[in-house]
Amino acid sequence: MKVFLVEDSSLLRERVSAIVASIPGAQNVGHAAGAEEAITAIERERPDVVVIDIHLEQGNGFDVLAALARNGSQAQAFVLTNFANDAYRRKAERLGARGVFDKSTEFERLREALVGIVRRP
């Protein structure tokens, strides 16, 4: 499973990358700090999964989710944000996110979701 990370914090990129590296069969294939950079790289890398923050250096995670849908990407998207309120969750899910996780309290749920994808036949 190839995973691409859209996150502007290097500390959080390292933390999520460590989670991905701990999952047998998963590998990091890149990262981006802004929406346009992410959209271009995702088209090039064709990951199986994209983990997206909402607040980015340029643009936002909703822009990335909308582009994935518009471009017909087959990647499964998960949002990891400090703003996992009901409104953001609903908007992310409407744009195709399979799950929305709070950075402060739900890192383990992200890992579980990724493990679930790897284990599917």
C-alpha positions as CSV (number, residue, x, y, z in Angstrom):
1,M,0.0,0.0,0.0
2,K,1.5,3.3,-1.1
3,V,0.7,6.3,1.2
4,F,1.0,10.0,0.4
5,L,0.9,12.6,3.2
6,V,-0.4,16.2,2.8
7,E,0.8,18.0,5.9
8,D,2.7,21.3,6.5
9,S,4.2,20.4,9.9
10,S,7.5,18.5,9.6
11,L,6.9,17.1,13.1
12,L,3.6,15.6,12.2
13,R,4.9,14.4,8.8
14,E,7.5,12.4,10.8
15,R,4.9,11.1,13.2
16,V,2.6,9.9,10.5
17,S,5.5,8.5,8.4
18,A,6.6,6.5,11.5
19,I,3.0,5.1,11.7
20,V,3.1,4.1,8.1
21,A,6.5,2.5,8.4
22,S,5.3,0.4,11.3
23,I,2.7,-1.3,9.1
24,P,3.9,-4.3,7.1
25,G,3.1,-3.8,3.4
26,A,2.8,0.0,3.7
27,Q,5.2,2.6,2.4
28,N,5.5,6.3,2.2
29,V,5.7,7.5,-1.3
30,G,5.9,11.3,-0.7
31,H,4.5,14.3,1.0
32,A,3.5,17.9,0.3
33,A,2.9,21.0,2.4
34,G,0.4,22.8,0.1
35,A,-2.7,21.9,-1.9
36,E,-1.4,22.5,-5.4
37,E,1.9,20.7,-4.7
38,A,-0.1,17.8,-3.3
39,I,-2.5,17.5,-6.2
40,T,0.4,17.4,-8.7
41,A,2.4,14.9,-6.7
42,I,-0.6,12.6,-6.1
43,E,-1.3,12.5,-9.8
44,R,2.3,11.5,-10.4
45,E,2.7,9.0,-7.5
46,R,-0.7,7.4,-7.7
47,P,-0.9,6.4,-4.0
48,D,-3.4,3.9,-2.7
49,V,-4.0,6.2,0.4
50,V,-3.7,9.9,1.0
51,V,-3.6,11.3,4.5
52,I,-4.6,15.0,4.4
53,D,-4.5,17.9,6.9
54,I,-7.1,20.6,6.5
55,H,-4.9,23.7,7.2
56,L,-1.9,23.8,4.8
57,E,0.8,26.3,3.8
58,Q,-1.1,27.0,0.6
59,G,-4.7,26.1,0.0
60,N,-6.4,23.5,2.3
61,G,-7.2,19.9,2.5
62,F,-10.7,20.4,1.2
63,D,-9.1,21.6,-2.1
64,V,-7.1,18.4,-2.2
65,L,-10.2,16.2,-1.5
66,A,-12.1,18.0,-4.2
67,A,-9.3,17.6,-6.7
68,L,-9.1,13.9,-6.0
69,A,-12.7,13.5,-6.8
70,R,-12.6,15.7,-9.8
71,N,-9.5,13.8,-11.2
72,G,-11.0,10.4,-10.7
73,S,-8.3,9.3,-8.2
74,Q,-8.7,5.8,-6.8
75,A,-6.8,6.8,-3.6
76,Q,-8.6,6.4,-0.4
77,A,-8.4,9.7,1.6
78,F,-8.3,10.1,5.3
79,V,-8.2,13.5,7.0
80,L,-6.0,14.1,10.1
81,T,-6.6,17.5,11.6
82,N,-6.8,19.6,14.8
83,F,-10.2,20.7,13.6
84,A,-12.2,17.5,13.7
85,N,-15.5,19.2,14.5
86,D,-18.8,18.0,13.1
87,A,-18.9,20.5,10.3
88,Y,-15.4,19.7,9.1
89,R,-16.1,16.0,9.4
90,R,-19.3,16.3,7.3
91,K,-17.6,18.4,4.6
92,A,-14.6,16.1,4.4
93,E,-16.9,13.0,4.1
94,R,-19.0,14.8,1.4
95,L,-15.8,15.3,-0.5
96,G,-14.9,11.6,-0.3
97,A,-12.9,11.2,2.9
98,R,-13.2,7.7,4.3
99,G,-12.5,9.0,7.8
100,V,-11.6,12.1,9.8
101,F,-9.3,11.8,12.7
102,D,-8.3,14.4,15.4
103,K,-4.5,14.9,15.6
104,S,-4.7,15.3,19.4
105,T,-6.7,12.1,20.3
106,E,-7.1,9.8,17.3
107,F,-3.7,8.9,15.9
108,E,-4.3,5.3,16.7
109,R,-7.6,5.2,14.8
110,L,-5.7,6.4,11.7
111,R,-3.2,3.6,12.1
112,E,-6.1,1.1,12.5
113,A,-7.7,2.4,9.3
114,L,-4.5,2.0,7.4
115,V,-3.9,-1.5,8.8
116,G,-7.5,-2.4,7.7
117,I,-6.7,-1.4,4.1
118,V,-3.5,-3.5,4.0
119,R,-5.3,-6.6,5.3
120,R,-8.1,-6.5,2.7
121,P,-7.8,-9.2,0.1
